[in-house]
Amino acid sequence: MFISVFDIFKIGIGPSSSHTVGPMVAVARYLERVRGLAGAEALAAGLTVTLHGSLAFTGKGHATDKAICLGLLGERPDTLDPDCVEPLLADLNSARKLRIPGLPELDFDPARDVIFDYGPPLPLHANGLTFRLLDKTGSEIDSFVYYSIGGGFVVSEPELRNTTNAPLNELTAPTVPFPFATAKQMLEMGREAGLSIAEMKLRNECADTKVEDVEAGIDRLWSAMDACINRGITQAGILPGGLKVKRRAADIYQQLVREGRSNPLFEHSVVDWLGVYAMAVNEENAAGGRVVTAPTNGAAGVIPAVARYYLDHCPTADQAGVRIFLLTAAAVGGIIKANASISGAEVGCQGEVGSASAMAAAGLCAALGGTNEQIENAAEIALEHHLGMTCDPIGGLVQVPCIERNALGSVKAVTAASLALRGDGTHFVPLDGCIETMRQTGMDMMEQYKETSQGGLAVNIVEC
């Protein structure tokens, strides 16, 4: 399965790619489905959306109900203005009507018609949504299930069944010149072609797109990531949601600026800069701001922080290096997604911050001139040291421990890249083995530690 850099990295809004961005995408897909459904235009009178599994348990904290409503109003995560969210929701709560092109006016009361099912999750994935289109008597015209499988990716039930049952070699894309599905294949193809991982990834992206368009798209992604950092380091106040978590990035940033680059301890404060960049992004995410899914919203701070570290602290850094960084990171992220998961609801936070750290480590190593073998080593080191990490957000909010966790994931990524660059690429644990270990660990992990807020910090810390 070829996973594009523009699938791994998507511009959207916070606070969650699987619980906010994904449900908005699912709504858009369902509306496309029912517009062409026989009888819907004449008979439809109402609609309900039922959230299952993790979408129910942490949906309130992740604003899933709001995302559903915004999607039904025709909004898309990549174009929605975060400042317009509350007025749009207020109007819908007042009118309790939906005006959807191709359908009659529908009754829709958000408090009644977005249903949180706290029972067992649907069988195929922890993040399920059931859409039901109803007639005037409340009888069902249509029912359809989508799954938000992490990182803003959405599949229908038939699509997920086909993917689940397909052997790995059928998940590759024969239309691209380098259809690697594993890290081993990626290294073998690189050696045979004499190309870097970024060069192979770029050629795959250009199979049906002009190179200048691909590069312009990558530059837009970085621009959005950088803008998110820049906004995050200027904002103060309390994050929404009820935990009363204070934004800290702006204050820390000002402290670092006052210390100045002439500070003899500056070289030892790289950890602080990484931390403030990552926290800036994840505070913006928690506030429902515009972020880039990388590869999820809960882990959106790691890759921008490490890329900004590269630009600000590495003397040879340039925009071409950022493209190499993001292409390489996307290649590694695609392998992780194809062979394990990037969903916290499926494998815990090892699949979110762990994957982001591995991608960032690979990207930095590549941008600094690492060989393909060193890049694979860097990704493995970073992922290995996130194995077993649970997803236990307090109050179902992407705030504690998520914001600080991104800061630590960034530090691990830089450390992993540094260790790999000081070696020759040979190492004991292959990246593929580490990815499979993450998958198995996630399958063995108890459900209360997989983005349900029913275990860990979520139940041991009193909300205040």
RACOR-V451859 format. One record per residue. N is the residue number from 1. RES is the residue in one letter. OMEGA is omega in whole degrees, 0 to 359 (* if undefined). D_CENTER is the distance of its C-alpha to the mean C-alpha in whole Angstrom. Layout:
BEGIN
N|RES|OMEGA|D_CENTER / N|RES|OMEGA|D_CENTER
END
This chain:
BEGIN
1|M|177|18 / 2|F|178|17 / 3|I|186|14 / 4|S|172|14 / 5|V|181|13 / 6|F|169|12 / 7|D|178|10 / 8|I|179|8 / 9|F|181|8 / 10|K|177|8 / 11|I|181|10 / 12|G|179|10 / 13|I|178|11 / 14|G|9|10 / 15|P|187|10 / 16|S|177|7 / 17|S|182|5 / 18|S|186|7 / 19|H|179|10 / 20|T|182|10 / 21|V|182|9 / 22|G|178|10 / 23|P|176|13 / 24|M|177|14 / 25|V|180|14 / 26|A|178|15 / 27|V|181|18 / 28|A|179|19 / 29|R|181|19 / 30|Y|179|22 / 31|L|175|24 / 32|E|180|24 / 33|R|188|25 / 34|V|177|28 / 35|R|180|29 / 36|G|185|31 / 37|L|181|32 / 38|A|177|36 / 39|G|185|37 / 40|A|184|34 / 41|E|182|35 / 42|A|191|38 / 43|L|187|38 / 44|A|180|34 / 45|A|181|35 / 46|G|184|32 / 47|L|174|28 / 48|T|176|26 / 49|V|179|23 / 50|T|180|22 / 51|L|183|19 / 52|H|173|20 / 53|G|182|18 / 54|S|178|15 / 55|L|177|15 / 56|A|187|19 / 57|F|180|19 / 58|T|183|16 / 59|G|180|16 / 60|K|181|18 / 61|G|181|16 / 62|H|178|13 / 63|A|180|15 / 64|T|179|15 / 65|D|177|18 / 66|K|180|18 / 67|A|178|15 / 68|I|181|18 / 69|C|180|21 / 70|L|177|19 / 71|G|178|18 / 72|L|176|22 / 73|L|177|23 / 74|G|181|22 / 75|E|177|19 / 76|R|185|16 / 77|P|183|13 / 78|D|181|13 / 79|T|182|17 / 80|L|173|17 / 81|D|182|19 / 82|P|181|18 / 83|D|181|21 / 84|C|187|23 / 85|V|186|21 / 86|E|176|23 / 87|P|179|26 / 88|L|181|25 / 89|L|179|24 / 90|A|179|28 / 91|D|180|29 / 92|L|179|28 / 93|N|179|29 / 94|S|185|32 / 95|A|183|33 / 96|R|178|31 / 97|K|175|31 / 98|L|176|29 / 99|R|186|30 / 100|I|179|28 / 101|P|179|30 / 102|G|179|32 / 103|L|173|32 / 104|P|177|35 / 105|E|184|34 / 106|L|169|32 / 107|D|178|32 / 108|F|176|29 / 109|D|184|29 / 110|P|182|26 / 111|A|182|27 / 112|R|194|29 / 113|D|165|27 / 114|V|191|23 / 115|I|179|24 / 116|F|180|23 / 117|D|183|24 / 118|Y|176|24 / 119|G|179|26 / 120|P|178|24 / 121|P|173|21 / 122|L|192|22 / 123|P|189|22 / 124|L|182|20 / 125|H|182|16 / 126|A|184|16 / 127|N|182|14 / 128|G|175|17 / 129|L|175|18 / 130|T|178|22 / 131|F|176|23 / 132|R|175|27 / 133|L|189|29 / 134|L|173|33 / 135|D|185|36 / 136|K|180|39 / 137|T|184|40 / 138|G|177|36 / 139|S|186|37 / 140|E|173|34 / 141|I|184|33 / 142|D|174|30 / 143|S|183|27 / 144|F|184|24 / 145|V|170|21 / 146|Y|176|18 / 147|Y|174|15 / 148|S|195|11 / 149|I|176|10 / 150|G|177|6 / 151|G|182|3 / 152|G|177|6 / 153|F|181|9 / 154|V|176|12 / 155|V|173|15 / 156|S|179|19 / 157|E|177|21 / 158|P|179|23 / 159|E|181|20 / 160|L|177|19 / 161|R|179|22 / 162|N|179|23 / 163|T|181|20 / 164|T|185|21 / 165|N|184|24 / 166|A|173|24 / 167|P|188|25 / 168|L|184|23 / 169|N|176|25 / 170|E|179|24 / 171|L|177|21 / 172|T|181|21 / 173|A|184|22 / 174|P|183|26 / 175|T|178|26 / 176|V|185|24 / 177|P|182|27 / 178|F|186|25 / 179|P|181|23 / 180|F|177|22 / 181|A|179|20 / 182|T|177|21 / 183|A|178|21 / 184|K|178|25 / 185|Q|180|25 / 186|M|180|23 / 187|L|180|26 / 188|E|180|28 / 189|M|178|28 / 190|G|179|27 / 191|R|182|31 / 192|E|184|32 / 193|A|184|31 / 194|G|183|32 / 195|L|174|28 / 196|S|177|25 / 197|I|180|22 / 198|A|179|21 / 199|E|177|24 / 200|M|180|23 / 201|K|179|20 / 202|L|179|21 / 203|R|175|24 / 204|N|181|22 / 205|E|184|20 / 206|C|179|24 / 207|A|178|25 / 208|D|181|25 / 209|T|178|24 / 210|K|183|26 / 211|V|180|25 / 212|E|178|26 / 213|D|177|23 / 214|V|181|20 / 215|E|178|21 / 216|A|178|21 / 217|G|177|18 / 218|I|178|17 / 219|D|177|19 / 220|R|178|17 / 221|L|180|14 / 222|W|178|15 / 223|S|179|17 / 224|A|177|15 / 225|M|182|13 / 226|D|179|17 / 227|A|179|17 / 228|C|175|15 / 229|I|184|16 / 230|N|177|20 / 231|R|182|19 / 232|G|181|18 / 233|I|176|21 / 234|T|186|24 / 235|Q|177|23 / 236|A|176|24 / 237|G|184|25 / 238|I|179|24 / 239|L|181|20 / 240|P|173|20 / 241|G|175|20 / 242|G|178|23 / 243|L|180|23 / 244|K|177|24 / 245|V|181|22 / 246|K|171|23 / 247|R|181|21 / 248|R|188|22 / 249|A|183|21 / 250|A|181|24 / 251|D|179|26 / 252|I|179|25 / 253|Y|180|25 / 254|Q|176|28 / 255|Q|181|30 / 256|L|178|29 / 257|V|180|30 / 258|R|179|33 / 259|E|174|34 / 260|G|181|33 / 261|R|177|33 / 262|S|179|37 / 263|N|181|36 / 264|P|179|37 / 265|L|187|34 / 266|F|182|32 / 267|E|179|31 / 268|H|182|30 / 269|S|177|28 / 270|V|178|25 / 271|V|180|23 / 272|D|180|24 / 273|W|176|22 / 274|L|182|19 / 275|G|184|19 / 276|V|177|20 / 277|Y|182|17 / 278|A|181|14 / 279|M|178|16 / 280|A|180|16 / 281|V|186|13 / 282|N|170|12 / 283|E|174|15 / 284|E|178|14 / 285|N|181|11 / 286|A|180|13 / 287|A|181|16 / 288|G|181|14 / 289|G|181|14 / 290|R|180|13 / 291|V|173|10 / 292|V|175|8 / 293|T|189|4 / 294|A|355|5 / 295|P|175|4 / 296|T|176|1 / 297|N|179|4 / 298|G|179|6 / 299|A|189|6 / 300|A|184|6 / 301|G|189|10 / 302|V|185|11 / 303|I|175|11 / 304|P|181|13 / 305|A|182|15 / 306|V|177|16 / 307|A|177|17 / 308|R|174|19 / 309|Y|179|21 / 310|Y|182|21 / 311|L|186|23 / 312|D|190|25 / 313|H|180|26 / 314|C|188|27 / 315|P|184|30 / 316|T|187|29 / 317|A|173|26 / 318|D|183|25 / 319|Q|177|23 / 320|A|177|24 / 321|G|177|23 / 322|V|177|19 / 323|R|177|19 / 324|I|180|20 / 325|F|187|17 / 326|L|177|14 / 327|L|180|16 / 328|T|179|17 / 329|A|180|13 / 330|A|178|12 / 331|A|179|15 / 332|V|179|14 / 333|G|178|11 / 334|G|179|12 / 335|I|179|15 / 336|I|181|13 / 337|K|182|11 / 338|A|187|15 / 339|N|178|16 / 340|A|181|15 / 341|S|171|11 / 342|I|184|8 / 343|S|176|8 / 344|G|179|10 / 345|A|182|12 / 346|E|184|13 / 347|V|182|14 / 348|G|186|13 / 349|C|172|11 / 350|Q|179|13 / 351|G|180|10 / 352|E|180|7 / 353|V|177|9 / 354|G|179|12 / 355|S|180|10 / 356|A|180|9 / 357|S|178|12 / 358|A|179|14 / 359|M|180|12 / 360|A|178|14 / 361|A|178|17 / 362|A|181|17 / 363|G|180|17 / 364|L|179|19 / 365|C|179|22 / 366|A|181|22 / 367|A|180|22 / 368|L|173|25 / 369|G|181|27 / 370|G|175|26 / 371|T|177|27 / 372|N|180|25 / 373|E|177|26 / 374|Q|179|25 / 375|I|178|22 / 376|E|178|21 / 377|N|180|23 / 378|A|179|21 / 379|A|181|18 / 380|E|180|20 / 381|I|183|21 / 382|A|181|18 / 383|L|182|16 / 384|E|185|20 / 385|H|167|20 / 386|H|183|17 / 387|L|178|18 / 388|G|183|19 / 389|M|182|16 / 390|T|175|16 / 391|C|187|14 / 392|D|185|16 / 393|P|180|16 / 394|I|180|19 / 395|G|183|20 / 396|G|182|16 / 397|L|180|15 / 398|V|185|12 / 399|Q|180|15 / 400|V|9|17 / 401|P|195|16 / 402|C|185|13 / 403|I|180|14 / 404|E|181|16 / 405|R|176|14 / 406|N|178|12 / 407|A|180|16 / 408|L|177|17 / 409|G|178|14 / 410|S|179|15 / 411|V|179|19 / 412|K|180|19 / 413|A|180|17 / 414|V|178|20 / 415|T|180|22 / 416|A|178|21 / 417|A|180|22 / 418|S|179|25 / 419|L|182|26 / 420|A|181|26 / 421|L|178|27 / 422|R|175|30 / 423|G|181|31 / 424|D|178|32 / 425|G|177|29 / 426|T|180|30 / 427|H|191|29 / 428|F|185|29 / 429|V|178|26 / 430|P|180|24 / 431|L|179|21 / 432|D|178|21 / 433|G|178|23 / 434|C|178|20 / 435|I|178|17 / 436|E|176|20 / 437|T|177|21 / 438|M|180|17 / 439|R|181|17 / 440|Q|179|21 / 441|T|178|20 / 442|G|178|17 / 443|M|180|20 / 444|D|184|22 / 445|M|178|20 / 446|M|187|22 / 447|E|183|20 / 448|Q|178|21 / 449|Y|182|18 / 450|K|172|15 / 451|E|173|14 / 452|T|184|17 / 453|S|178|18 / 454|Q|180|22 / 455|G|176|22 / 456|G|181|22 / 457|L|185|22 / 458|A|181|21 / 459|V|182|25 / 460|N|179|26 / 461|I|180|26 / 462|V|176|28 / 463|E|180|26 / 464|C|*|28
END
